[in-house]
Amino acid sequence: MLIREITIKKPEGLNALNAAMLVQLACNYSSSVMIRRSSVFINAKSMMGVLSLGAAMNTVLTFEVDGADERKAMRAIDEFLSA
């Protein structure tokens, strides 16, 4: 299992478009991808879950990725949110 805090650098934060892109990205991997923000813990493969975070630019989210392709998944998510 990999755990990493990632700061959202996208000016729009996780608006509907970016949330959909993150969900699609997470679904490309067999690993489970969970996101924690304060006391909220959601599945990154759930559009409603990701939108419920209400994450704006500079929000810090904790990602927990577990599975066979966890390193690739974490790297891709980090690159997507940090760009």
N, C-alpha and C positions, 0 to 999 in steps of 0.2 A: 504494500500500500504506500502510495506517495501522498504527502500532505504539503500544500504550498499556499501561501497567501499571495493573491494577485490583486493589484490595484488596477481598476478600470481606467484606461487612458482615452477611451473613445469619448469625444465631446458630447455625444448624444446619450452616453451611458448605455444601459440595456433597455433601449426603447424596443418597440415591437419588432422592428427589422433586425436589430442586433441580437435580440433574444431568440428570434427564429433561427438566425445563423448559428448562434451558440448551441442551440438544441440540435440542429442538423449536424454540426461538427461533433458533438458528443455522441450522437447516434451512429456515427461512422466507426466507432470503436466498440469492441466487445466488452471492455472494462466498464465497471460501474463508475459513474461520475456523480459525486454528491457535492453540493455547495452549502456552506454555512455562512450565515450573516447574523451576528449576535446569537439569539436563541432560535433562529429559524434554520432548519436543515431540510434541503429539498433535493430532488433528483434533477440533475442537469438535462436529462432527456425528456423532461416534462415542460411544455411551453407555459402552462399555467403556473407551474412552480417557479420558473425563471422570471416570469413577469411579476409574480407576487413579491419578489425581492425589492422591487422599486429602486434598483441600483443606478445611481447617477455617476457622472465622471468623478474620479478620485475615491470611489467607494472601494474599500478593501474587502474582498471575499476570500474565504478559505475553501480551497478545492481539495477533495479527498478522492483519489482515483485508485481503483483496485482491479487488477486483472492482468491478463497476458500481455496486453499492449499498453499498459499504464504509462510507460515513459513517453511513447509516441503521442498518446492522448494528452498528457499534461503539457508537453511541449507545444502542441498545436493550439491548445486552449490559451496558454500563456502568450503565444505569438498573436493570436486573434485579439485578445483583450488589451494587449499592450501596444497595439499599433494605432 
